[in-house]
Amino acid sequence: MLKSSTGRRLYFIADMLLQFIVLNLLWLVFTVVGFIVFGIFPASIAACYIMRKRIVEQEDIPIFSSFWEVYKQSFVRGNVLFSMVIALSLILYIDFSAITYFDSMMSTIVGVGLIIIVFFLLIMVFYSLPLLSITSDRSFKVMKNGLLMGLANPLATMVVFIIILAIRVVYGYLPTLLPLFGIMPLLLACTVAFQKSFKKLGQPL
């Protein structure tokens, strides 16, 4: 029984890593198809959808056709979200540049406030990507719900940030893994956190 259980776990891990490689390849291809800037978010949303179905829910759906379908459906809303994130990031960058003109006390207070806003922005992005893959709501509503879901499940959200640091360390020591897996481990963490938050809030998927 132990061997059988261990074998199943090893098979699951090997299968998950293989799917990471395939999804990373699709993510790269469709990001380029969208002229990189316009393809990043739709490709990430599609990857989140495939991970939720195949890895989290263990549903055997076709990868390529499902990826392409979600990519097409989320292309406009994904880029609206991307544009909003870029605009907010630009505002934050300007604000961070401006605090150098304040006195030390004021710059510290404003700087802490801006850092908190950055964390809120990251939480919103982490939860909005998988949320966009299953809803037809407008991008602004998705952003609002994504942020609320992240704040409602702080433990899962904290784990996502920890995983980001872990990925950074692993890729730092083993940079050859980056071309193979890319941001897929991060997107899986976001998808799992999203799933847990959805269930916690009593929302059916």
C-alpha positions in Angstrom: 0.0 0.0 0.0 2.8 2.4 0.9 4.6 1.7 -2.4 1.4 2.1 -4.3 0.7 5.4 -2.5 4.2 6.6 -3.1 4.0 5.6 -6.7 0.8 7.6 -7.2 2.4 10.7 -5.6 5.5 10.4 -7.8 3.3 10.0 -10.9 1.2 13.0 -9.9 4.4 15.2 -9.4 5.9 14.0 -12.7 2.7 14.6 -14.5 2.3 18.1 -13.0 5.9 19.0 -14.0 5.2 17.8 -17.5 2.1 19.9 -17.7 4.1 22.9 -16.4 6.5 22.5 -19.3 3.7 22.2 -21.9 1.8 25.1 -20.4 4.9 27.2 -20.2 5.5 26.6 -23.9 1.9 27.5 -24.7 2.2 30.6 -22.5 5.3 31.7 -24.4 3.8 31.0 -27.8 0.5 32.8 -27.1 2.2 35.7 -25.4 4.2 36.2 -28.6 1.0 35.8 -30.7 -0.4 38.7 -28.7 2.7 40.8 -29.5 4.0 40.1 -26.0 2.4 43.1 -24.3 -1.2 42.2 -25.3 -0.6 38.4 -24.9 0.8 38.2 -21.3 -2.5 38.5 -19.3 -4.7 36.4 -21.7 -2.1 33.7 -21.8 -1.8 33.7 -18.0 -5.6 33.5 -17.6 -5.7 30.6 -19.9 -2.9 28.8 -18.0 -4.7 29.4 -14.7 -7.8 27.8 -16.2 -6.0 24.7 -17.4 -4.2 24.3 -14.0 -7.5 24.6 -12.1 -9.1 21.9 -14.3 -6.3 19.5 -14.8 -4.2 19.8 -11.7 -6.5 21.0 -8.9 -9.8 19.3 -10.0 -8.1 16.4 -11.8 -10.3 16.8 -14.9 -8.9 15.4 -18.1 -9.6 18.3 -20.5 -7.6 18.9 -23.8 -4.8 21.3 -23.1 -4.3 23.1 -26.4 -7.9 23.6 -27.5 -9.0 24.6 -24.0 -6.1 27.0 -23.7 -6.9 28.6 -27.1 -10.6 28.9 -26.2 -10.0 30.7 -22.9 -7.2 32.8 -24.5 -9.7 34.1 -27.1 -12.5 34.7 -24.6 -10.4 36.6 -22.2 -8.3 38.5 -24.6 -10.2 41.8 -24.4 -11.0 41.7 -20.7 -7.5 40.5 -19.9 -5.9 43.4 -21.6 -8.3 45.8 -20.0 -7.1 44.4 -16.6 -3.5 44.7 -17.9 -4.0 48.3 -18.9 -5.5 49.1 -15.4 -2.6 47.4 -13.7 0.0 49.3 -15.8 -1.8 52.6 -15.2 -1.9 52.0 -11.4 1.7 50.9 -11.4 2.7 54.1 -13.3 0.9 56.2 -10.7 2.7 54.4 -7.9 6.0 54.8 -9.6 5.4 58.5 -9.9 4.4 58.7 -6.2 7.5 56.8 -5.1 9.6 59.2 -7.1 7.8 62.2 -5.5 8.3 61.2 -1.9 12.0 62.0 -2.2 11.0 65.7 -2.1 9.2 65.2 1.3 10.9 65.5 4.7 12.1 62.2 6.3 9.0 61.7 8.5 6.5 62.4 5.8 8.4 60.3 3.2 8.4 57.4 5.6 4.7 57.6 6.2 3.8 58.0 2.6 6.3 55.3 1.6 4.7 52.8 4.0 1.3 53.6 2.6 2.5 53.1 -1.0 4.1 49.8 -0.1 0.7 48.6 1.3 -1.0 49.7 -1.9 1.5 47.8 -3.9 0.7 44.6 -1.9 -3.0 45.2 -2.5 -2.3 45.6 -6.2 -0.4 42.3 -6.3 -3.1 40.5 -4.4 -5.7 41.9 -6.8 -3.7 40.6 -9.8 -3.0 37.2 -8.2 -6.7 36.5 -7.7 -8.1 38.3 -10.8 -6.2 36.1 -13.2 -7.9 32.8 -12.2 -11.2 34.6 -11.6 -11.2 36.0 -15.1 -11.0 32.5 -16.5 -14.4 31.5 -15.1 -16.5 34.6 -15.1 -17.9 37.0 -17.8 -17.9 40.0 -15.4 -16.3 43.2 -16.4 -12.6 43.7 -15.6 -13.2 46.4 -13.0 -15.6 44.1 -11.1 -13.2 41.2 -11.4 -10.4 43.5 -9.9 -12.6 44.4 -7.0 -13.7 40.8 -6.3 -10.2 39.5 -6.7 -8.9 41.9 -4.0 -11.7 41.1 -1.7 -11.1 37.3 -2.1 -7.4 37.8 -1.4 -8.1 39.8 1.8 -10.8 37.3 2.9 -8.2 34.5 2.8 -5.0 36.0 4.3 -3.3 32.7 5.0 -3.5 31.5 1.4 -2.5 34.9 0.2 0.5 34.9 2.5 1.5 31.5 1.2 1.4 32.9 -2.4 4.0 35.6 -1.4 6.1 32.9 0.4 6.0 30.8 -2.8 7.1 33.9 -4.8 10.2 34.2 -2.6 10.8 30.4 -2.8 10.6 30.5 -6.6 13.0 33.4 -6.7 15.5 31.4 -4.6 15.2 28.2 -6.6 15.6 30.0 -9.9 18.5 31.9 -8.5 20.3 28.6 -7.7 19.0 26.7 -10.7 18.4 29.2 -13.5 18.1 26.4 -16.1 14.6 25.6 -14.6 13.3 29.1 -15.7 13.0 28.3 -19.4 11.3 25.0 -18.6 8.7 26.2 -16.0 8.6 30.0 -16.2 5.9 31.5 -14.1 3.8 28.3 -14.0 4.6 27.6 -10.3 3.4 31.1 -9.4 0.2 30.7 -11.5 -0.5 27.4 -9.8 -0.1 29.0 -6.4 -2.5 31.8 -7.4 -5.0 29.2 -8.7 -4.9 27.1 -5.6 -5.2 30.2 -3.3 -8.1 31.4 -5.5 -9.8 27.9 -5.2 -9.5 27.9 -1.4 -10.9 31.5 -1.2 -13.8 30.6 -3.4 -14.7 27.6 -1.3 -14.3 29.6 1.9 -16.7 32.2 0.6 -19.2 29.6 -0.3 -19.1 30.3 -4.0 -19.6 27.4 -6.5 -17.0 27.0 -9.2 
